[in-house]
Amino acid sequence: MMKKLFTTLLLLVSISISCVCVCKADLIYPPSNASHPYVYLNDEFIAGLKDENGNVKEHYAASFNYLKSIANSALPAQPSGGYLSSSISNQLMARALMYALGEFDEAHAKATVEYTLEYLKNPLTKQTYSINVYKDYGTNGIQTGALVYDWCYDVMTAEQRTNLAQYVYNIMYKQNGSTYIQPCRPNNIATGWSDIAGKSVGQPLVYNSIAAVALYDSSFGSEWYEAMMGKIQGTMADAIKAYGTKGALTDGAISYTRDHYTYYVYVLLDRLGATDEQLSELYGNQTPIGYKMLYSRLPYGATLKQGDAYDLRNYVFGEYINGTETTDMGMLANMFNDGYLRYQYLKENSGASSVLAFLCIDTDVEPKEPYDLPLAYETYAPRSEIMARTSWQDGINSPAVSVSMNMNERRSGDHDHADIGSFQLYYKGPLTIPGGIYSGEDWGGPHWRNYFTRT
């Protein structure tokens, strides 16, 4: 009896901890006098985009011109069968963005709205793998509809606003009248949202947050907004700060890092009007994540292997590898005015290739070469690690030696591996590494579980 009572009490305590939320009065809200656009495009950003002669500033130009060219292209016919398309969604977001920035007229924006309404009325996906299904509906459906709603708000009729908001809401909660697969809905935050790893800190965090802000003044927007902000400002913020300020990757893999998704939300809140004190309370200083990535880079561009990785899967000997994790370094450079991280980002990227990257990464932070940085770096609990190198010289013929020792106190799950206690050594090629690369079969399969993640 006592054992049963103790178990019940433990369950109640765990439930109460998982349901910790922030009082509504303490949530970050859009300013009371604010109007659309709410999402990323505040007056300061728009004013800082161009110089006194009306020319787009140099550090924005490549991305800006690329996105404008997409926006200027004619819209294709509606996709056959009503299937979502990443290329169409990217074009719709680019068109809405360029209208909000004053590059196109109302007729152009109205055409964007009319197309989006038809596109998202009853969308379908060609994806079959569950993770790809919810990402397709989320990014190409929810996020696209929310941004068009926000950035083209002033050209829509009241009926169009109602319909588009409803379509976005429908994609979140149901598809074709049935219960929908979205794993991280605002109404299941207490039970379905992880604080640190898993689905909730990836794309769903971004498109849920964007939709919550964009639809804030719709008939159901405040409920969505308060659910999202309560989670972001509550236990999720505690977890992100506990990991990021110590240089600990939230899902345990460099190549599959999801940290940049939380940084998209940082910029979103910053542009929405969050104070420096509020942002510091939520995130602390996240640059240790960037330096963990910087020190993990090997002379030929790949990273010391940690967790699921794929940057060596199609490697051509002698070529420099551009790492996916530079997105995180670019965002951190912008958020915390860091020139070393900006240098590494620019070394491998000529400009942002997506709407969100353009809004959150491009910055006038002065890049700094790493040659005066120390040759060793350490991260701390909950994921302690030491990385060291003999020089910052890069290239396939570099004489630099790189070593690392994994002393992680805990795993994060998801893309993480059971590599605690492992070490790596590199000299003109990998000499000791954890086994394997992310290839050969679906994530989560027997080989992935029994060999790849257990080395």
C-alpha positions in Angstrom: 0.0 0.0 0.0 2.8 2.4 1.0 4.6 1.6 -2.3 1.5 2.3 -4.3 0.9 5.6 -2.4 4.6 6.6 -2.9 4.3 5.9 -6.7 1.1 8.0 -6.9 2.8 10.9 -5.1 5.8 10.7 -7.4 3.5 10.7 -10.5 1.7 13.8 -9.2 4.9 15.6 -8.5 6.2 14.8 -12.0 3.0 16.0 -13.6 3.0 19.3 -11.6 6.6 19.9 -12.6 5.9 19.2 -16.3 3.0 21.6 -16.2 4.9 24.5 -14.8 3.8 27.6 -16.8 4.3 31.3 -16.7 1.5 33.6 -15.5 -0.2 35.4 -18.3 0.8 38.7 -16.8 4.5 37.8 -17.2 4.2 36.7 -20.9 5.9 38.7 -23.6 3.1 40.2 -25.7 3.2 42.4 -28.8 3.1 46.1 -27.8 -0.5 47.3 -27.3 -0.1 49.9 -30.1 1.5 47.4 -32.5 0.0 46.4 -35.8 0.9 44.0 -38.6 3.5 42.9 -39.5 4.3 41.4 -36.1 6.7 38.7 -37.4 10.4 39.8 -37.6 9.7 43.1 -39.5 9.9 45.8 -36.9 10.6 49.4 -37.8 14.3 49.2 -36.7 15.0 46.2 -39.0 13.2 47.8 -42.0 15.0 51.1 -41.5 18.4 49.4 -41.2 18.0 47.4 -44.4 19.0 50.2 -46.8 21.5 53.1 -46.7 20.7 56.8 -46.9 20.6 56.5 -50.7 18.0 53.8 -50.7 20.4 51.0 -51.6 20.3 47.7 -49.8 23.3 47.4 -47.5 26.1 45.2 -48.6 25.7 42.5 -46.0 22.1 42.1 -46.9 22.4 42.4 -50.7 23.1 38.9 -51.9 20.2 37.4 -49.9 17.9 40.3 -50.6 18.4 40.1 -54.4 18.0 36.3 -54.4 14.7 36.4 -52.5 13.5 39.3 -54.6 14.2 37.4 -57.8 12.1 34.5 -56.4 9.3 36.9 -55.5 9.4 38.5 -58.9 8.8 35.2 -60.7 5.4 34.3 -62.0 3.4 32.0 -59.8 3.0 28.6 -61.2 -0.3 26.8 -61.6 -1.8 25.4 -58.4 0.0 22.1 -57.7 -1.8 19.1 -59.2 -3.8 17.2 -56.5 -3.4 19.9 -54.0 0.0 18.8 -52.8 2.2 21.1 -50.8 5.4 22.2 -52.5 8.5 23.6 -50.8 9.4 25.7 -53.9 5.9 27.2 -54.1 5.8 27.8 -50.3 9.2 29.5 -50.5 8.0 31.7 -53.3 4.9 32.7 -51.4 6.9 33.7 -48.4 9.4 35.6 -50.5 6.5 37.5 -52.2 4.9 38.4 -48.9 8.2 39.5 -47.5 9.1 41.7 -50.4 5.6 43.3 -50.3 6.0 44.1 -46.6 9.4 45.6 -47.4 7.9 47.9 -50.0 9.4 46.2 -53.1 6.1 45.2 -54.8 2.7 46.9 -55.1 -0.7 45.9 -53.7 -1.7 44.0 -56.8 1.3 41.7 -56.4 0.4 41.1 -52.7 -3.3 40.4 -53.5 -2.2 37.8 -56.1 -0.1 36.2 -53.3 -3.0 36.1 -50.9 -5.5 34.7 -53.5 -3.0 32.0 -54.5 -2.2 31.1 -50.8 -5.9 30.8 -49.9 -6.4 28.2 -52.7 -3.1 26.5 -52.0 -3.9 26.0 -48.3 -7.6 25.3 -48.4 -7.3 21.5 -48.4 -3.6 20.8 -48.7 -2.1 17.3 -49.0 1.4 15.9 -48.7 3.3 13.4 -50.7 5.4 12.5 -47.7 4.9 9.1 -46.1 7.5 9.0 -43.3 5.7 10.5 -40.2 8.5 13.1 -39.4 8.5 14.3 -43.0 4.7 14.5 -43.0 4.4 16.9 -40.1 7.4 19.0 -41.3 5.8 19.3 -44.7 2.5 20.5 -43.3 4.2 22.6 -40.7 6.8 24.5 -42.7 5.1 24.5 -46.1 1.6 24.9 -44.7 1.4 26.5 -41.3 4.5 28.7 -41.6 3.7 29.8 -45.1 0.1 30.7 -44.4 1.0 32.6 -41.2 3.6 34.7 -42.9 1.4 35.6 -45.8 -1.4 36.5 -43.3 1.0 38.8 -41.3 3.0 40.4 -44.1 0.1 40.9 -46.5 -2.5 41.7 -43.8 -3.3 45.2 -45.1 -4.4 44.0 -48.6 -6.7 41.3 -47.4 -10.5 41.6 -46.9 -12.0 40.7 -43.5 -13.3 37.4 -45.1 -9.8 36.6 -46.5 -8.2 37.1 -43.1 -10.8 34.9 -41.4 -10.4 32.2 -44.0 -6.6 32.1 -44.1 -6.3 32.1 -40.3 -8.8 29.2 -40.3 -6.9 27.2 -42.9 -3.7 27.6 -40.9 -5.5 26.5 -37.7 -7.0 23.5 -39.6 -3.6 22.3 -40.7 -2.4 22.4 -37.1 -5.3 20.4 -35.7 -6.7 18.3 -38.4 -6.3 17.2 -42.0 -9.3 16.3 -44.2 -11.5 16.0 -41.2 -9.4 13.6 -39.2 -7.1 13.9 -36.2 -3.9 15.3 -37.5 -0.3 14.0 -36.9 1.3 17.3 -35.6 3.1 16.1 -32.5 3.5 19.5 -30.9 0.1 21.3 -30.9 -0.6 24.2 -28.6 -3.3 22.1 -26.8 -0.8 19.3 -25.9 2.1 21.3 -24.5 2.0 19.7 -21.1 2.2 16.1 -22.4 3.6 16.4 -26.0 6.3 19.0 -25.8 9.9 18.1 -24.8 12.0 20.9 -23.2 15.3 19.9 -24.7 15.3 17.2 -27.4 12.9 15.5 -29.7 10.4 17.0 -32.1 9.3 20.1 -30.2 12.7 21.9 -30.4 13.0 21.5 -34.2 10.8 23.0 -36.9 7.6 22.7 -34.9 8.9 25.2 -32.4 9.5 27.7 -35.2 6.3 27.4 -37.2 4.2 27.2 -34.1 5.8 30.4 -32.7 5.5 32.2 -36.1 1.8 31.2 -36.4 1.1 32.2 -32.8 2.5 35.7 -33.3 1.1 36.2 -36.8 -2.4 35.1 -35.8 -2.3 36.9 -32.4 -5.3 39.1 -33.2 -7.4 36.4 -34.9 -10.4 34.7 -33.2 -8.3 31.9 -31.7 -4.9 33.5 -31.9 -4.6 34.6 -28.3 -5.1 31.1 -27.0 -2.4 29.8 -29.4 -0.1 32.6 -28.5 -0.4 32.2 -24.7 0.1 28.5 -24.9 3.3 28.9 -27.0 4.7 31.8 -25.0 3.9 30.0 -21.7 6.1 27.1 -22.9 8.9 29.1 -24.4 9.2 31.3 -21.3 8.7 28.4 -18.9 10.4 25.1 -18.7 11.8 25.2 -22.3 13.7 28.4 -21.5 15.1 26.9 -18.4 16.4 23.9 -20.4 17.7 25.9 -23.3 19.7 28.2 -21.0 21.0 25.3 -18.9 22.4 23.6 -22.0 23.4 26.5 -24.3 25.3 28.6 -21.8 27.5 25.6 -21.1 28.1 24.7 -24.8 25.9 21.6 -24.6 24.0 20.7 -27.8 20.3 20.2 -27.0 19.9 17.0 -29.1 23.5 15.7 -29.1 24.5 16.0 -32.7 26.4 18.7 -34.5 25.2 17.8 -38.1 21.6 17.6 -36.9 21.7 20.4 -34.4 18.4 22.0 -33.7 19.7 24.9 -31.6 19.2 27.3 -34.5 15.5 26.7 -34.3 15.4 28.2 -30.8 17.5 31.1 -32.1 14.8 31.9 -34.7 12.5 32.3 -31.7 15.0 34.5 -29.9 15.1 36.9 -32.9 11.3 36.7 -33.2 10.9 37.8 -29.6 13.6 40.5 -29.9 11.8 42.1 -32.9 8.5 41.7 -31.1 9.7 44.0 -28.4 11.2 41.8 -25.7 13.7 43.6 -23.6 17.4 42.7 -23.2 16.6 41.6 -19.7 13.8 39.3 -20.8 16.0 37.8 -23.5 18.8 37.2 -21.1 16.4 35.6 -18.7 15.2 33.2 -21.4 18.5 32.4 -23.1 21.5 33.7 -21.3 24.6 33.8 -23.4 24.4 31.1 -26.0 27.8 31.7 -27.7 29.4 28.6 -26.1 27.3 26.6 -28.5 28.9 28.5 -31.4 32.4 27.9 -30.0 31.7 24.2 -29.5 31.0 24.1 -33.2 33.9 26.3 -34.1 36.4 24.1 -32.2 34.8 21.0 -33.6 35.7 22.0 -37.2 38.5 19.9 -38.7 41.0 21.4 -41.2 39.0 20.1 -44.2 35.7 21.4 -43.0 34.0 18.4 -41.5 33.4 18.3 -37.8 34.6 16.0 -35.0 31.9 13.4 -35.0 29.2 13.7 -32.4 25.8 12.0 -32.7 24.1 11.4 -36.0 26.3 12.8 -38.8 26.2 12.8 -42.5 28.9 15.3 -43.6 31.2 12.5 -44.7 28.6 10.5 -46.5 29.4 11.8 -50.0 32.9 13.1 -49.2 35.2 13.7 -52.2 38.8 13.5 -51.0 40.6 16.8 -51.0 37.5 19.0 -51.1 36.6 21.3 -48.2 33.2 20.5 -46.6 30.7 23.2 -45.9 29.0 22.4 -42.6 25.3 22.7 -41.9 26.0 23.9 -38.4 27.3 27.3 -39.7 23.6 28.4 -39.6 23.9 28.3 -35.8 27.2 30.2 -35.9 25.7 32.8 -38.2 22.7 33.4 -36.0 24.8 33.5 -32.8 27.1 36.1 -34.4 24.1 38.3 -35.0 22.5 37.7 -31.6 25.6 38.3 -29.6 27.8 40.5 -31.9 30.5 37.9 -32.3 33.1 38.4 -35.0 34.7 35.0 -34.8 31.5 33.1 -35.4 30.6 35.6 -38.2 33.9 34.8 -39.9 33.2 31.1 -39.9 29.7 31.6 -41.2 30.9 33.9 -44.1 33.7 31.4 -44.9 31.1 28.9 -46.0 28.1 31.0 -47.0 27.8 33.8 -49.6 24.3 34.7 -48.4 21.1 33.3 -46.8 19.0 31.1 -49.0 15.8 31.3 -47.1 13.4 34.0 -45.8 14.1 33.2 -42.2 17.8 33.0 -42.6 17.8 36.4 -44.3 15.8 37.9 -41.5 17.9 36.3 -38.7 21.5 35.8 -39.9 22.5 38.7 -42.1 24.3 41.3 -40.0 27.0 44.0 -40.1 29.0 42.3 -37.4 32.7 42.6 -38.4 34.2 39.1 -39.0 37.3 38.2 -37.1 39.7 35.4 -38.1 40.3 32.8 -35.3 44.1 32.9 -35.2 44.3 34.7 -31.9 41.8 32.4 -30.2 43.2 29.8 -27.7 43.9 26.3 -29.2 41.7 24.5 -26.7 38.1 24.8 -25.6 36.0 23.1 -22.9 32.3 22.7 -22.5 30.7 21.9 -19.2 28.0 19.8 -17.5 25.6 18.5 -18.6 27.8 17.7 -21.6 31.4 18.2 -20.7 34.0 17.9 -23.5 37.5 19.1 -24.2 38.6 19.9 -27.8 42.1 21.0 -28.7 44.2 21.6 -31.9 47.8 22.5 -32.7 46.9 25.4 -35.0 44.0 27.1 -36.9 45.5 26.3 -40.3 43.0 24.6 -42.5 42.9 22.7 -45.8 43.4 19.0 -46.6 47.2 19.3 -46.3 47.1 21.2 -43.0 49.6 19.9 -40.4 47.1 20.7 -37.6 46.2 17.9 -35.2 42.8 17.9 -33.6 41.7 15.9 -30.5 38.6 15.7 -28.4 37.5 13.8 -25.3 33.8 13.2 -24.6 33.0 13.3 -20.9 29.2 14.0 -21.2 27.3 13.6 -17.9 24.1 12.7 -19.8 22.6 12.0 -23.1 19.9 14.1 -24.8 18.2 11.3 -26.8 17.0 11.6 -30.4 20.1 12.2 -32.5 22.5 11.6 -29.6 24.8 8.5 -29.3 26.1 6.5 -26.4 29.6 7.8 -26.9 30.4 8.9 -23.4 34.1 8.3 -22.7 35.1 8.2 -26.3 37.9 10.2 -27.8 38.8 11.3 -31.3 42.1 12.1 -33.0 42.6 13.7 -36.4 45.8 14.3 -38.4 45.4 14.7 -42.2 42.4 12.4 -41.8 40.5 10.7 -39.1 42.6 8.4 -37.0 40.1 7.5 -34.2 36.4 8.2 -34.4 33.1 6.8 -33.1 31.9 4.3 -35.6 29.9 4.9 -38.8 28.1 7.8 -40.5 24.4 8.5 -40.8 23.7 6.3 -43.9 22.3 3.0 -45.0 18.8 2.9 -43.5 16.1 5.0 -41.8 16.8 6.7 -38.6 15.6 4.5 -35.7 16.2 1.2 -37.5 17.9 -1.9 -36.0 21.4 -1.1 -37.4 21.1 2.5 -36.3 20.1 1.4 -32.8 22.3 -1.6 -32.3 25.6 -0.5 -33.9 25.7 3.2 -35.1 24.4 4.8 -31.8 26.1 2.4 -29.4 29.7 2.7 -30.4 
